[in-house]
Amino acid sequence: MKILTILIILLQSALGLAQYIPVGAITMWTDGYVVTMTNDTIRGEMRIGALINDSPAGVIIRSADKTKTKLKGDDLRLIAQHIPDFAYSSGYISRDREMVIFERVPNPRRSNKPMLLERLSPLEGRVALYFDVSGWKKTTEYTFGNFVLESNRQELSYIVLKNGQEPLLARRGDLEAVHEKLFGDCPTFIRNYPIATRRDWNQFGDMVAAYNELCQ
């Protein structure tokens, strides 16, 4: 098993400044915390022990006295892992992003079954953007020690939640309808982004950030 699996994505087209690059679950020891389905928070050194479809299926937490606790992914509603310092040396992870966050949200690709998905947008704001594993396409993969670097990936879709309600699968080809459904209730936003077509897909992350800033 690799000590660390961390995805560094090089996209073919330019990303909006707010469009976060998925990092992936960290399988080496790093500081962090989890929140259980009963709202208990457990902190300590932790690592992801198993993944199913890129969703954490098991977490191991090591306390200060080195006692290890194993938790099933199904028993957790949030996982937060600090990104190791050396991971920033690649230049593809923003220093502003300190943690990898997985939240249990309905997945529209699985009949809205709740799954732990990586959150790409900050925790604040009405609209949350999540990594859609099935909606990204890779063409090249390189391995450098403990890193897996995937290049020439295309972001074809995202999973989006607004106000924590019904999830939406946002696709490039549906951007005009997604724009109206997600952002149409905020006149201030519409003045800045009156329309959106598939050609504006690379600005989708900027749109989410602008809406969360302007439309509290």
N, C-alpha and C positions, 0 to 999 in steps of 0.2 A: 504494500500500500504506500502510495506517495505520502511523504510527511506533510506536504502542503499542496492542495489543488486550488489554484487561484487563476481566474480567467482575466486576461488582458485583451481587450477587444480593439482591433484596428479596423475602423469602418471605412468603406469605400468612399462614402460621401461625408461631408463635414457635418458634425453634430452641432445642435444648438448648445449654447453655453450651459443650459440647465438640464440637458439630456444626459443623465448619468450613465456611465458604463457599468454593466453588471460585473461584479467582482467574483461572486460565487462563494460557496461555503468554505470555511477555513478548517482544514483537518489537522493542523498543528496546534500545540498549546498556545493560547492567547487569552488575555483577560476578557471578561464579558459577563453577561447575565442572561437568564431566561425568565420568562413569566409563564407560569403554569395555567392550565385551564381553570384552576380554582383561585387564580390571581395571586398566588405566592410568587415572590421574586427570590431567585437563588443566584448569588454572585460567586465568582471565583475564576480560577483558570479553567478553560474549557476548550473542547474541540469537537468537531462533528465526527461521529463515529461511523455513520452510514448515510447513504443518499439513495433515494428512489426517484427517478425522473428529475434529478437535480434538486429535489426537495429533501431537506434534512429528515431522516427517519430515526436518527438516534443521536444523542448528545451525551458526552462524558464531562462531568464537572469535578474538578480537583480542588478541595478546600485547602486552607492554610496548613492544616496538619497532614496534608497529602492523602486524605481520605477521598476515594473516588465514588461518585454517584452517577449511575447510568439512568437516563431518562429517554422515554420513547417520544418521537416527534409528535405522535398523536396526542400526547399529554401536554403539549406546549402551545401557547398562542403567540409567543414572541421569542425570538432568539436575537441577541445582539452581541457581535464579536468585534473587538478592536482590531483594526488592520495593522499588521506588523510593520514597523518602521521601514524595513528593507524593501517592502513591497512598493513603496513610492519611488524607488530608484528607477523603475521602468519609465516614469514620466507619463504614464497613461491613467494613473489614479490621482485625482485631485487631492491636494493636502487638506482641502476643506472637508473632505469626507473622512471621518475618523473611524466609522464603524460600518460593518455589514449588518443589515437588519433584515430578518425574515419575519413576516407576519402571517398569521393564519387568516386567509381571506377566501371567499368563494371563487373557484376557478371555472369560468364559463366553458372552458374546453373539457371539463370533467363534470358536466351537468351541474355546475355550481357547487361541487363538492369542496368543502373547506380544505385548503392546502397551505403549507408554509411556502410563501413566495418571497423572493427578494424584492425589497422596496427600493426603487430607484430615486424617488423624490424625497425631499426632507420630510420629517415627521409632521411639521406644521402645514396647515392648509386644508381646504375642503376637497381638493382633488388629489388622489394618490396614484402614482404611476408604479407599476410592477413589471418585473421581467417576465416575459412570456417565452418560456423555453422553446415551445413548439413554433414560435413565430420568428425565430432568428435562424438564418442559414449560414453555415460556415463552409469554406472551401479549402482552407489550408490550416494545418495544425503543426506546431513545432514544440518540442520539449527541451527545456533548458534546466537541467537539475530538477528542482522541485516545482518548477513553474511549467504550466501548459499555456502556450501563447497561441491564440486562434486569430487568424487574420482573414481579411476579405469577407467579413461577416456583414450581412445586410439585415437591418432591423425592419422586419415586415409587419410586426404587430406588437401591441402592448396590452396588458390587462390594466384596466382603470377602474377605480372606485371613487364615487363622489358622495361625500357625507357618509361614508361607510355603508352605503346601500347597495342596490343591484349592480353587480359588476358588468363592465362593458369591455368587449374585445375591440380595441381600436386598431383598424387596419389602414394602410396607406390609401387603398382604393375607396375607403368609406370616409375619408377625412372630412368632407363637406358635411355629412350627416353627423359625424362625431362632434364637429365644431359646434353645430347648433344644439345638440343634446347636452353637451358638457358645459358650454360657455354662454349659451344664448340668454341666460337669465341675468346677465350682468352688463348693463349699458356701457359702463366705463370700459370694460374689456372690449366690447364690440367696436367701440370707437378706435381702438388700437389695432384690432384684428377683425375687420368687418366681414371678411370671407376667408375661406381656406379650401384649397384644392389639393390633389395628390402631389402637386409640385411643391407644396409648402410642408411636406412631411418632415423634412429635417428641422423645421421650426416647432414641431409639436412639443418638445420639451420646454422650449421658451414660452409657448402658450400656456402650458400647465403652471409654470412658475409665475407668469404674469397674472393669470387668473387668481392664484393663491395670494398674490400680493395685493391686487386691486379689489378683490371681491371677498371680503371677510364675512 
